[in-house]
Amino acid sequence: MKDTVIEMVSYQLKESVNKEQLAATHEKVNAFLHEQQGFMYRSLSEDDKGLLFDVVYWQDMATAKAAGDAFMAHPAGQSLMALIDEQSVTMRHMPVLTQTPTECQ
């Protein structure tokens, strides 16, 4: 597990977009991720200022980067990106230093 990578993307929605529109993308985005080699886990959260944090765990950097490229060309990625204020996007890839898995789902 030493090669595990966290991809963290923070962004805001466009002013004209509501949370229901965002929620409508979840199933397609999650289905896309489940098809990607190296995908481990995804969560989406929001802070008290409306900044969204999309966190994805990958088996390694190569699979994270390959999935990122595929996502931008995929209809699921395009549907999510259409809702996002592009100026607000920050993306990071970080190697995991330590982790403690649980059997709880």
C-alpha positions in Angstrom: 0.0 0.0 0.0 3.0 2.3 0.0 2.1 3.5 -3.5 -1.5 4.6 -2.6 -2.3 8.1 -3.8 -5.0 10.5 -2.8 -6.4 12.8 -5.4 -8.1 15.8 -3.9 -10.0 18.2 -6.1 -11.6 21.3 -4.6 -14.1 23.4 -6.5 -17.2 25.6 -6.4 -20.2 25.2 -8.5 -21.2 27.9 -11.0 -23.6 30.4 -9.6 -26.5 29.1 -11.8 -26.0 25.5 -10.6 -27.9 23.9 -7.6 -27.1 20.9 -5.5 -29.7 18.8 -7.2 -27.9 19.2 -10.5 -24.6 18.1 -8.8 -26.4 15.1 -7.2 -27.6 14.1 -10.6 -23.9 13.5 -11.7 -23.0 11.2 -8.7 -24.2 7.9 -10.1 -22.5 8.4 -13.5 -19.2 9.6 -12.0 -19.2 6.8 -9.5 -19.9 4.2 -12.2 -17.0 5.7 -14.3 -14.7 5.4 -11.3 -15.6 1.8 -10.6 -14.6 1.0 -14.2 -11.1 2.4 -13.7 -8.1 0.3 -12.9 -6.6 1.3 -9.5 -9.8 2.9 -8.1 -10.2 2.4 -4.3 -12.5 4.9 -2.8 -14.3 8.3 -3.4 -16.0 10.8 -1.1 -17.4 14.2 -1.8 -17.8 16.8 1.0 -18.6 20.5 1.4 -17.3 23.0 3.8 -19.4 25.8 5.4 -18.5 28.2 2.6 -19.7 26.0 -0.2 -16.3 24.7 -1.3 -16.6 21.1 -2.5 -13.8 18.5 -1.9 -13.8 15.5 -4.1 -11.4 12.9 -2.6 -10.4 9.8 -4.5 -8.0 7.1 -3.4 -6.0 5.3 -6.1 -3.6 2.3 -5.9 -0.8 4.4 -7.4 0.0 7.6 -9.3 -0.1 6.0 -12.7 -3.7 4.8 -12.3 -4.7 8.2 -10.8 -3.2 10.1 -13.8 -4.7 7.7 -16.4 -8.1 7.9 -14.9 -7.9 11.7 -14.7 -7.2 11.9 -18.4 -10.0 9.4 -19.2 -12.4 11.3 -17.0 -12.1 14.6 -18.9 -13.0 12.8 -22.2 -15.8 10.7 -20.7 -19.5 11.9 -20.7 -19.6 11.5 -16.8 -16.6 13.9 -16.5 -18.0 16.3 -19.0 -21.4 16.5 -17.2 -19.7 17.2 -13.8 -17.2 19.7 -15.3 -20.1 21.6 -17.0 -21.4 22.5 -13.4 -18.1 23.7 -12.0 -16.6 27.2 -11.9 -13.3 26.4 -13.7 -11.5 29.3 -12.0 -12.2 27.7 -8.6 -10.6 24.2 -9.3 -7.6 23.1 -7.4 -6.3 19.5 -8.0 -3.6 17.7 -5.9 -2.2 14.2 -6.0 -0.5 13.2 -2.8 1.2 9.9 -1.8 -0.3 8.3 1.3 2.2 8.2 4.2 0.2 6.0 6.4 -3.3 4.6 6.6 -5.4 2.4 8.9 -8.0 0.4 7.1 -11.2 -0.8 8.7 -13.5 -3.6 7.9 -16.5 -1.3 8.5 -18.2 -0.3 5.3 
